Structure formats: C-alpha cells, structure tokens
Amino acid sequence: MKTYTAQATRNGKWWAVQVKGLPDNYVTFTQGATWTEAQEMAEDLVHTVHADAGIDEPFTVELRPGYSLRRGLR
C-alpha cells in the first residue's frame, strides 16, 4: 500500500494542501475549510489522479501540518 504525504498550511480561513508523490503532470494542490475536510480533499485528489492515470493500487494519505510564513507552524 502506498502512503502519500500531504502538507497542510493555514491560509486565512482555509487549509491549503499539497500532496507529495503524485505522478508528474497532475495537480498536487487542494484545500479544505477544516482539518478534516483538508484530509478528505487530499484523499479525493489522490483517488482522482489514480483513476485518471489508471493506477489500481490501494493508498493512504497522511496529512501533516505545514509551515506558514505569516504564523509559524500550524
């Protein structure tokens, strides 16, 4: 099972999320209003990329806090 790392950084009212390790030429960013929604959106992004790229492999997404230049680690 592949584990993707997603980094979430607070940006105003939203969590901006970048998923690492996706195939080249795919969007790696999404967002969520809450931490839970950010996790769900990251998982949905990976699912969409897998479907489009024809990848039939189970995966997990580990959401981690990112670094915000305005507010430090969040």
Helices and strands as residue ranges (DSSP letters): E 2-11, E 14-20, E 29-32, H 35-53, E 59-65, E 67-68, E 72-73
